Amino acid sequence: MEAVFTYVGIRVKNMKKSIDFYTKFLGMKDKGHTRIETTKGDVEFLESSDGKFGIELNHYDTDSPFNTKYVVGEGLDHLAFGVKDLDAALREAKKLGYRALKEIRTEKSRWAYVEDPNGIWIELFKTSQ
């Protein structure tokens, strides 16, 4: 399977302060906000000034299953890889013994998380590559 590393998702305590830090201090471009009711969370996607790297800021409601105790240094939410065929990628993960954690569908998209050997969530989503 071929996958393209696309962005890093980090969990944040305060969305506005985090957006201000990455845009005003580090010069990243704010590419937009999405509310995902399925996860009870808000997502803000930021892009480096050269457009080569992205950070997805994730903030979850207090009643979201993804809202866990925040510990500094453990705010990595997930790493995201684009794949040509999401279903094939999930079959490959299962064949290799990597556990699929959750699949999420919205009106506009679908993605899934696979757990790496260290417990880090790896997002897989279909790209147009």
Phi and psi in degrees as a GROMACS rama.xvg file:
@    title "Ramachandran Plot"
@    xaxis  label "Phi"
@    yaxis  label "Psi"
@TYPE xy
-107.32  133.435  GLU-2
-135.012  148.313  ALA-3
-112.542  119.276  VAL-4
-66.3028  124.221  PHE-5
-113.791  -46.2565  THR-6
-163.981  170.623  TYR-7
-114.397  135.198  VAL-8
-103.852  127.457  GLY-9
-122.309  144.93  ILE-10
-87.5825  133.435  ARG-11
-120.966  152.817  VAL-12
-82.567  -35.7166  LYS-13
-136.527  111.873  ASN-14
-62.8391  -48.6929  MET-15
-60.9651  -47.4363  LYS-16
-62.4612  -36.4925  LYS-17
-68.746  -42.8773  SER-18
-60.9958  -45.7671  ILE-19
-58.4699  -43.3858  ASP-20
-60.1586  -52.4083  PHE-21
-72.5802  -30.4786  TYR-22
-89.3978  -49.3772  THR-23
-76.5962  -37.9773  LYS-24
-87.883  -46.9162  PHE-25
-97.5412  -4.74381  LEU-26
75.4336  19.9649  GLY-27
-74.7506  156.76  MET-28
-96.2837  132.789  LYS-29
-82.3369  115.568  ASP-30
-97.3211  -2.10726  LYS-31
130.725  164.637  GLY-32
-113.153  144.279  HIS-33
-137.787  136.913  THR-34
-102.161  127.221  ARG-35
-116.174  101.341  ILE-36
-63.748  -32.4939  GLU-37
-58.1917  -37.0247  THR-38
-100.798  -4.40858  THR-39
55.3408  49.8754  LYS-40
-142.708  163.677  GLY-41
-113.877  142.745  ASP-42
-127.574  134.934  VAL-43
-125.637  125.798  GLU-44
-103.636  127.666  PHE-45
-117.935  148.5  LEU-46
-127.795  143.012  GLU-47
-62.7739  157.903  SER-48
-60.406  -26.3806  SER-49
-89.8826  -1.49241  ASP-50
75.0487  11.6788  GLY-51
-95.6482  -11.2685  LYS-52
-147.262  147.171  PHE-53
-127.618  152.671  GLY-54
-124.796  130.876  ILE-55
-104.932  116.062  GLU-56
-87.7854  128.371  LEU-57
-119.675  128.52  ASN-58
-131.248  126.198  HIS-59
-109.934  143.25  TYR-60
-60.9914  158.278  ASP-61
-61.8876  -27.2462  THR-62
-96.408  12.2735  ASP-63
-78.9797  141.355  SER-64
-66.4223  -13.6178  PRO-65
-92.1252  -6.08303  PHE-66
-86.5236  95.3999  ASN-67
-108.318  169.018  THR-68
-55.6721  129.971  LYS-69
-85.2867  122.825  TYR-70
-122.805  125.011  VAL-71
-54.6171  133.223  VAL-72
92.6149  -13.0044  GLY-73
-114.999  25.2807  GLU-74
-84.5387  1.80619  GLY-75
-63.9563  120.433  LEU-76
-89.2237  -49.3559  ASP-77
-171.73  163.632  HIS-78
-109.033  142.188  LEU-79
-117.865  132.77  ALA-80
-126.629  131.184  PHE-81
-86.8559  137.923  GLY-82
-129.174  157.104  VAL-83
-71.862  -36.0606  LYS-84
-137.25  105.149  ASP-85
-63.0185  -43.222  LEU-86
-62.4544  -42.1642  ASP-87
-64.3557  -39.4583  ALA-88
-63.7306  -40.1937  ALA-89
-68.0602  -37.2597  LEU-90
-64.3784  -41.2609  ARG-91
-63.8658  -42.8277  GLU-92
-59.3207  -46.9469  ALA-93
-62.3756  -44.0376  LYS-94
-59.1849  -36.8304  LYS-95
-86.5702  -1.10129  LEU-96
88.5402  15.4707  GLY-97
-94.0831  128.69  TYR-98
-79.1866  126.468  ARG-99
-79.1891  128.648  ALA-100
-93.3091  -45.3311  LEU-101
-162.525  143.107  LYS-102
-116.467  136.058  GLU-103
-125.524  135.159  ILE-104
-125.074  137.112  ARG-105
-123.04  -178.418  THR-106
-61.5603  -30.3347  GLU-107
-107.352  -16.73  LYS-108
-153.742  173.474  SER-109
-147.67  137.614  ARG-110
-150.826  168.059  TRP-111
-142.805  156.704  ALA-112
-114.422  136.739  TYR-113
-121.044  143.51  VAL-114
-91.622  128.982  GLU-115
-80.2872  173.955  ASP-116
-61.3154  -15.4744  PRO-117
-99.5675  2.44112  ASN-118
89.5632  3.46322  GLY-119
-78.1593  136.022  ILE-120
-79.878  129.729  TRP-121
-113.52  116.249  ILE-122
-83.681  134.554  GLU-123
-117.922  132.22  LEU-124
-144.281  152.847  PHE-125
-75.6016  131.908  LYS-126
-112.713  171.131  THR-127
-94.4356  13.2139  SER-128
